[in-house]
Amino acid sequence: MLEECGLPYIVHPIDISTGEQFTPQFLAISPNNRIPAIVDPGGPGGRPISVFESGAILQYLGRKTGKFYPREERARVAVDEWLFWQMGGLGPMAGQANHFRRYAPETIPYAVARYTDEVHRLLGVMNTRLADHEFLAGRYSIADMACVGWVRVVERGGQELGGEFPHLKRWLDAVRARPAVKRGIGIRIEAAAAVDMKDPRVRAVLFGQRAR
């Protein structure tokens, strides 16, 4: 979203392998000790504001910039529906499927099948929606941005999208082809030696996991 909106920002890495997400400094920004989170030095009233949770960040930036988050209520409802669908369904289910398929210390067939089957169902929901919509909410929006990363996780996990989910594959190719998405996916997170929050050039600080 920062790339799509053309907002200058600094990436500050949080090394979760060493427990940096539990430091008081980070917990003051993200009390759930999860990334991503942002700090906007030019928040409401000209005062800094921190925002955690991906959905809240996307909505905040959409309201702030007026981009990719429509003002008209019917259009905004459509975006919110698919944004929260990702937050409550696709993200958690794909994350659990990925964990039990790749990282669990022992194979638990029930867990693998439970989450894999639910992800498969959710992909079908997306495919049906995209059969007659170019993007999830009609026009490209923060809902598509929220979903594309998780669909990529499923794809990397070995799910072949083209055959069973042709409309989803078409959508994924279209989103992935956007220059801002290419830049966002390609960014390697490096440490910022210092972040001067009073510097007017700093529009946002994105706290994310260090690239491995």
MOGILIN-V836386 format. One line per field, one symbol per residue. phi: phi as a letter, one per 20 degrees, with the letter a starting at -180 (. if undefined). burial: I if it has 24 or more other ideal C-beta (glycine too) atoms within 12 Angstrom, else O. Layout:
phi->???
burial->???
This chain:
phi->.fffemefbdedfdeffdnffdfgffffecfelcdebccdfdfgmmdgbdcdngfffffgffffemdmbfefffffgfffgffffffecgffffffffffeccffbfdgffgfgfffffffffffffffffccfcgdodgbfffffeffffffffffofeeffecffffgffffffffgffgfffefdfcfegbdefefffeeadeebfffd
burial->IIIIIOIOIIIIIIOOOOOIIOOOOIOOIIOOOIIIIIIIIIOOOOOOIIIIIIIIIIIIIIIIOOIIIIOOOOOIOIIIIIIIIIIOIIIOIIIIIIOIIOOOOOOOOOOOOOIIOIIIOIIOIIIOIIOOIOIIIOOIIIIIIIIIIIIOIIIOIOIOIOOOIOIIIOIIOOIIOOOIIOOIOOOOIOOOOOIOOOOOOIIIIIIIIOOO
